[in-house]
Amino acid sequence: MSVRLKSSEKLEIISNLGAMLTSGIPLLESVEALLDGARKRSKIILENLKKDLEAGKTIADSFARFPDSFDPVAINLIRGGEEAGNLEDILKDLSETIRKDIEFDRKVKGALAYPIFVIIVFIGIMIVILSFVIPRIAQVFTKLRVNIPLPTRILIWMSGILLNYWPWIIVFAILSAAGFFFLYRTRRRQLFAILSSLPLISGLAREIDLVRFTRSMALLLSSGIPIAKSLDLSRNVLVRPELIRLIEFTREEVVRGKRLTDSLKTGKDLTPQLLTRVIDAGERSGKLDQSFQRASEYFDNRVSDTIKTLTTLLEPILLVGVGLAVGAIMVSIIAPIYQLIGSIRIR
């Protein structure tokens, strides 16, 4: 079914269900209690869950009907918890991971908020200048037959396009936004893969993938899921195609009996030396899940520091860039006016 829960809604269902089961409330009663205060999308999922439980199905089977809301990692974790009889612990660990993912996404979105705001403000200023200021100045220059500089002619040309074709520009903007939204909803992984390959953000995108990979592996391994199966599930949370291919290759090598560390080392540009060393130590000590957990915390802190640094550098660069652009526009407007005043004095 096509129901897409927000991360916060998914967290609410998982954490509340885990809390009720931990308190000793039977599963079906817990679902009925959650239904009382559920909202639209959550209510659809909980109603289906109730029907499936009454029909003898498992929670994992019910959630698997909503792939847009519950990824394979969550479904397999819940299935493993139901089979092992430690569903409460699994739901607690899963809710904690979802909470960390939400906090991580907020950091990334927070870093993007300021640049987007500045760009929107700049576009708004440009529209006002091209729609109201330039047409009036252009009329004056045309009547007085002033020799107009090239930058000013470019602004007048842009203003003419905006004023004469604004319905088509609006239609194009709406279609572009709708197309982007459609791609985001249906081809999110491919869209992110394209964006993450851009030069300025490719390094950051790689580290974000490493955070998601190590966090998923830590959760899956701690839940008792075998390494090969954990690798197969963890690749679903990745974005960059080259890292996905590396994890697929690693899984095949692990199935053949090779060590996890040796397989990951083949992707030197994708897996930092620190990651392979930590995983190697985990394999030798038999505490691989803890090694992945430590690696995820390290990369999480590293991404946070990188985002803070980029945001700190980006703010003055954007302000200077917008200031120079607006200044250039003002000079393009003022220069012909001074030229006009000079010609009047000569006369």
MARDOZA-988509 format. One record per residue (C-alpha): residue in one letter; residue number from 1; x, y, z. Coordinates in nm, 3 decimals. Example, Ala and Ser with C-alpha at 12.3 -4.5 7.8 and 13.67 -1.06 7.14 Angstrom:
2
r_k_u_v_w
A_1_1.230_-0.450_0.780 .
S_2_1.367_-0.106_0.714 .
END
This chain:
347
r_k_u_v_w
M_1_0.000_0.000_0.000 .
S_2_0.115_0.353_-0.073 .
V_3_0.125_0.517_0.270 .
R_4_0.433_0.721_0.352 .
L_5_0.485_0.798_0.718 .
K_6_0.706_1.081_0.833 .
S_7_1.003_0.973_1.043 .
S_8_0.839_1.130_1.348 .
E_9_0.517_0.933_1.288 .
K_10_0.710_0.609_1.245 .
L_11_0.903_0.683_1.565 .
E_12_0.577_0.742_1.750 .
I_13_0.434_0.405_1.645 .
I_14_0.752_0.205_1.714 .
S_15_0.842_0.369_2.047 .
N_16_0.486_0.366_2.189 .
L_17_0.432_0.006_2.084 .
G_18_0.762_-0.095_2.245 .
A_19_0.680_0.095_2.565 .
M_20_0.340_-0.075_2.599 .
L_21_0.481_-0.422_2.537 .
T_22_0.754_-0.357_2.794 .
S_23_0.481_-0.260_3.044 .
G_24_0.320_-0.601_2.998 .
I_25_0.022_-0.491_2.787 .
P_26_-0.079_-0.758_2.531 .
L_27_0.006_-0.681_2.169 .
L_28_-0.350_-0.649_2.038 .
E_29_-0.453_-0.425_2.328 .
S_30_-0.145_-0.209_2.267 .
V_31_-0.243_-0.159_1.903 .
E_32_-0.602_-0.072_2.002 .
A_33_-0.470_0.182_2.254 .
L_34_-0.251_0.343_1.987 .
L_35_-0.548_0.362_1.750 .
D_36_-0.738_0.591_1.987 .
G_37_-0.511_0.890_1.934 .
A_38_-0.375_0.800_1.590 .
R_39_-0.381_1.046_1.302 .
K_40_-0.473_0.978_0.941 .
R_41_-0.168_0.798_0.801 .
S_42_-0.072_0.630_1.127 .
K_43_-0.434_0.521_1.172 .
I_44_-0.436_0.343_0.834 .
I_45_-0.127_0.144_0.928 .
L_46_-0.249_0.063_1.279 .
E_47_-0.591_-0.046_1.151 .
N_48_-0.425_-0.282_0.904 .
L_49_-0.194_-0.405_1.180 .
K_50_-0.492_-0.483_1.402 .
K_51_-0.667_-0.677_1.122 .
D_52_-0.350_-0.870_1.042 .
L_53_-0.289_-0.960_1.406 .
E_54_-0.647_-1.083_1.441 .
A_55_-0.589_-1.293_1.126 .
G_56_-0.279_-1.452_1.285 .
K_57_-0.015_-1.258_1.093 .
T_58_0.298_-1.105_1.243 .
I_59_0.386_-0.738_1.287 .
A_60_0.666_-0.774_1.032 .
D_61_0.428_-0.917_0.771 .
S_62_0.184_-0.633_0.832 .
F_63_0.447_-0.358_0.814 .
A_64_0.594_-0.517_0.499 .
R_65_0.276_-0.413_0.318 .
F_66_0.388_-0.050_0.362 .
P_67_0.735_-0.035_0.199 .
D_68_0.718_0.345_0.172 .
S_69_0.701_0.369_0.551 .
F_70_0.904_0.072_0.677 .
D_71_1.234_-0.015_0.510 .
P_72_1.372_-0.373_0.488 .
V_73_1.604_-0.309_0.785 .
A_74_1.314_-0.228_1.019 .
I_75_1.099_-0.514_0.890 .
N_76_1.373_-0.776_0.929 .
L_77_1.463_-0.648_1.276 .
I_78_1.101_-0.676_1.389 .
R_79_1.072_-1.021_1.232 .
G_80_1.385_-1.132_1.413 .
G_81_1.255_-0.994_1.741 .
E_82_0.923_-1.175_1.699 .
E_83_1.099_-1.505_1.626 .
A_84_1.350_-1.466_1.911 .
G_85_1.094_-1.343_2.163 .
N_86_1.273_-1.016_2.239 .
L_87_1.046_-0.785_2.042 .
E_88_1.041_-0.522_2.319 .
D_89_1.421_-0.483_2.309 .
I_90_1.425_-0.471_1.929 .
L_91_1.156_-0.200_1.919 .
K_92_1.348_0.001_2.179 .
D_93_1.672_-0.022_1.977 .
L_94_1.490_0.054_1.653 .
S_95_1.317_0.361_1.798 .
E_96_1.652_0.488_1.926 .
T_97_1.802_0.447_1.578 .
I_98_1.507_0.628_1.417 .
R_99_1.550_0.909_1.671 .
K_100_1.917_0.941_1.578 .
D_101_1.826_0.945_1.207 .
I_102_1.576_1.227_1.272 .
E_103_1.838_1.431_1.458 .
F_104_2.089_1.365_1.181 .
D_105_1.842_1.475_0.910 .
R_106_1.768_1.792_1.108 .
K_107_2.137_1.881_1.109 .
V_108_2.157_1.844_0.731 .
K_109_1.832_2.036_0.669 .
G_110_1.938_2.307_0.915 .
A_111_2.261_2.356_0.722 .
L_112_2.065_2.396_0.396 .
A_113_1.802_2.635_0.538 .
Y_114_2.017_2.951_0.539 .
P_115_2.156_2.919_0.182 .
I_116_1.809_2.843_0.045 .
F_117_1.665_3.145_0.229 .
V_118_1.935_3.377_0.092 .
I_119_1.886_3.247_-0.264 .
I_120_1.506_3.292_-0.241 .
V_121_1.550_3.649_-0.113 .
F_122_1.794_3.726_-0.397 .
I_123_1.553_3.586_-0.657 .
G_124_1.275_3.800_-0.505 .
I_125_1.492_4.114_-0.527 .
M_126_1.577_4.034_-0.889 .
I_127_1.209_3.991_-0.980 .
V_128_1.120_4.326_-0.820 .
I_129_1.405_4.506_-0.997 .
L_130_1.333_4.349_-1.337 .
S_131_0.956_4.397_-1.307 .
F_132_0.932_4.754_-1.173 .
V_133_1.264_4.939_-1.175 .
I_134_1.421_4.843_-1.511 .
P_135_1.110_4.904_-1.731 .
R_136_1.073_5.262_-1.606 .
I_137_1.442_5.340_-1.650 .
A_138_1.440_5.176_-1.995 .
Q_139_1.157_5.408_-2.107 .
V_140_1.355_5.715_-1.999 .
F_141_1.671_5.598_-2.174 .
T_142_1.480_5.517_-2.492 .
K_143_1.312_5.859_-2.510 .
L_144_1.636_6.047_-2.447 .
R_145_1.835_5.819_-2.680 .
V_146_2.109_5.755_-2.426 .
N_147_2.398_5.525_-2.521 .
I_148_2.322_5.229_-2.292 .
P_149_2.615_5.011_-2.164 .
L_150_2.612_4.634_-2.227 .
P_151_2.529_4.531_-1.864 .
T_152_2.228_4.763_-1.868 .
R_153_2.115_4.628_-2.205 .
I_154_2.133_4.275_-2.061 .
L_155_1.913_4.380_-1.767 .
I_156_1.662_4.542_-2.004 .
W_157_1.658_4.225_-2.216 .
M_158_1.597_4.008_-1.905 .
S_159_1.324_4.247_-1.792 .
G_160_1.155_4.222_-2.132 .
I_161_1.158_3.842_-2.118 .
L_162_1.012_3.844_-1.766 .
L_163_0.734_4.091_-1.851 .
N_164_0.641_3.945_-2.191 .
Y_165_0.660_3.577_-2.105 .
W_166_0.575_3.570_-1.734 .
P_167_0.280_3.325_-1.777 .
W_168_0.511_3.076_-1.947 .
I_169_0.780_3.132_-1.686 .
I_170_0.528_3.057_-1.409 .
V_171_0.409_2.742_-1.591 .
F_172_0.770_2.631_-1.639 .
A_173_0.848_2.692_-1.269 .
I_174_0.539_2.496_-1.158 .
L_175_0.616_2.205_-1.393 .
S_176_0.980_2.201_-1.276 .
A_177_0.874_2.196_-0.910 .
A_178_0.616_1.924_-0.981 .
G_179_0.876_1.719_-1.173 .
F_180_1.126_1.751_-0.890 .
F_181_0.860_1.652_-0.635 .
F_182_0.761_1.353_-0.849 .
L_183_1.124_1.240_-0.876 .
Y_184_1.166_1.290_-0.500 .
R_185_0.864_1.070_-0.429 .
T_186_0.928_0.796_-0.687 .
R_187_1.301_0.807_-0.767 .
R_188_1.445_0.944_-0.445 .
R_189_1.749_0.718_-0.444 .
Q_190_1.846_0.806_-0.804 .
L_191_1.788_1.178_-0.739 .
F_192_2.007_1.175_-0.428 .
A_193_2.272_0.976_-0.617 .
I_194_2.291_1.252_-0.880 .
L_195_2.302_1.529_-0.621 .
S_196_2.562_1.347_-0.412 .
S_197_2.796_1.319_-0.712 .
L_198_2.831_1.698_-0.737 .
P_199_3.192_1.808_-0.666 .
L_200_3.118_2.034_-0.368 .
I_201_2.911_1.783_-0.172 .
S_202_3.042_1.443_-0.287 .
G_203_3.278_1.407_0.013 .
L_204_3.007_1.501_0.262 .
A_205_2.758_1.267_0.089 .
R_206_3.006_0.980_0.124 .
E_207_3.040_1.037_0.498 .
I_208_2.662_1.062_0.538 .
D_209_2.635_0.722_0.367 .
L_210_2.898_0.583_0.604 .
V_211_2.697_0.708_0.903 .
R_212_2.384_0.532_0.779 .
F_213_2.573_0.213_0.686 .
T_214_2.761_0.175_1.016 .
R_215_2.451_0.260_1.221 .
S_216_2.240_0.002_1.035 .
M_217_2.510_-0.264_1.066 .
A_218_2.545_-0.201_1.440 .
L_219_2.170_-0.237_1.491 .
L_220_2.135_-0.548_1.273 .
L_221_2.436_-0.731_1.417 .
S_222_2.337_-0.652_1.777 .
S_223_1.997_-0.806_1.698 .
G_224_2.159_-1.135_1.600 .
I_225_2.122_-1.107_1.222 .
P_226_2.415_-1.273_1.034 .
I_227_2.680_-1.056_0.868 .
A_228_2.585_-1.147_0.510 .
K_229_2.217_-1.072_0.572 .
S_230_2.306_-0.749_0.754 .
L_231_2.517_-0.633_0.458 .
D_232_2.233_-0.716_0.219 .
L_233_1.988_-0.509_0.424 .
S_234_2.227_-0.221_0.498 .
R_235_2.286_-0.144_0.132 .
N_236_1.921_-0.034_0.113 .
V_237_1.997_0.273_0.325 .
L_238_2.283_0.389_0.100 .
V_239_2.265_0.647_-0.178 .
R_240_2.596_0.652_-0.365 .
P_241_2.604_0.373_-0.630 .
E_242_2.976_0.300_-0.590 .
L_243_2.935_0.234_-0.216 .
I_244_2.632_0.013_-0.284 .
R_245_2.840_-0.190_-0.530 .
L_246_3.119_-0.223_-0.271 .
I_247_2.876_-0.355_-0.008 .
E_248_2.729_-0.602_-0.260 .
F_249_3.081_-0.723_-0.344 .
T_250_3.167_-0.746_0.027 .
R_251_2.856_-0.955_0.092 .
E_252_2.950_-1.197_-0.186 .
E_253_3.303_-1.228_-0.046 .
V_254_3.173_-1.288_0.309 .
V_255_2.944_-1.564_0.179 .
R_256_3.253_-1.725_0.023 .
G_257_3.424_-1.723_0.359 .
K_258_3.639_-1.410_0.326 .
R_259_3.684_-1.164_0.612 .
L_260_3.466_-0.854_0.616 .
T_261_3.766_-0.625_0.666 .
D_262_3.959_-0.765_0.369 .
S_263_3.662_-0.713_0.137 .
L_264_3.597_-0.356_0.253 .
K_265_3.965_-0.267_0.205 .
T_266_3.923_-0.310_-0.171 .
G_267_3.730_0.018_-0.176 .
K_268_4.009_0.242_-0.048 .
D_269_3.850_0.562_-0.178 .
L_270_3.515_0.474_-0.019 .
T_271_3.607_0.322_0.318 .
P_272_3.848_0.525_0.532 .
Q_273_4.136_0.344_0.696 .
L_274_3.996_0.416_1.041 .
L_275_3.673_0.232_0.954 .
T_276_3.851_-0.080_0.832 .
R_277_4.079_-0.080_1.138 .
V_278_3.784_-0.054_1.378 .
I_279_3.599_-0.332_1.194 .
D_280_3.914_-0.546_1.192 .
A_281_3.941_-0.505_1.570 .
G_282_3.576_-0.600_1.607 .
E_283_3.618_-0.914_1.396 .
R_284_3.919_-1.024_1.601 .
S_285_3.748_-0.959_1.938 .
G_286_3.407_-1.095_1.835 .
K_287_3.240_-0.760_1.912 .
L_288_3.169_-0.646_1.558 .
D_289_2.839_-0.478_1.647 .
Q_290_3.014_-0.256_1.905 .
S_291_3.284_-0.166_1.653 .
F_292_3.021_-0.055_1.402 .
Q_293_2.848_0.144_1.677 .
R_294_3.171_0.327_1.762 .
A_295_3.234_0.392_1.393 .
S_296_2.884_0.535_1.346 .
E_297_2.931_0.773_1.640 .
Y_298_3.268_0.885_1.500 .
F_299_3.132_0.954_1.150 .
D_300_2.821_1.121_1.296 .
N_301_3.039_1.368_1.489 .
R_302_3.260_1.416_1.184 .
V_303_2.964_1.498_0.959 .
S_304_2.829_1.740_1.221 .
D_305_3.165_1.920_1.236 .
T_306_3.186_1.933_0.854 .
I_307_2.836_2.076_0.828 .
K_308_2.915_2.342_1.090 .
T_309_3.234_2.436_0.905 .
L_310_3.059_2.455_0.568 .
T_311_2.775_2.661_0.713 .
T_312_3.020_2.901_0.878 .
L_313_3.208_2.946_0.550 .
L_314_2.899_2.957_0.332 .
E_315_2.721_3.238_0.516 .
P_316_2.976_3.515_0.442 .
I_317_3.036_3.381_0.090 .
L_318_2.664_3.398_0.011 .
L_319_2.630_3.745_0.163 .
V_320_2.929_3.875_-0.033 .
G_321_2.804_3.706_-0.353 .
V_322_2.454_3.849_-0.320 .
G_323_2.597_4.190_-0.227 .
L_324_2.823_4.193_-0.533 .
A_325_2.538_4.082_-0.760 .
V_326_2.302_4.351_-0.628 .
G_327_2.584_4.607_-0.644 .
A_328_2.654_4.518_-1.007 .
I_329_2.286_4.561_-1.089 .
M_330_2.277_4.900_-0.918 .
V_331_2.591_5.013_-1.106 .
S_332_2.431_4.898_-1.434 .
I_333_2.133_5.119_-1.351 .
I_334_2.323_5.420_-1.218 .
A_335_2.597_5.434_-1.485 .
P_336_2.361_5.540_-1.771 .
I_337_2.201_5.797_-1.538 .
Y_338_2.539_5.961_-1.470 .
Q_339_2.608_5.947_-1.840 .
L_340_2.277_6.122_-1.905 .
I_341_2.351_6.391_-1.644 .
G_342_2.695_6.448_-1.799 .
S_343_2.551_6.491_-2.145 .
I_344_2.297_6.747_-2.014 .
R_345_2.575_6.954_-1.847 .
I_346_2.778_6.959_-2.168 .
R_347_2.481_7.091_-2.356 .
END
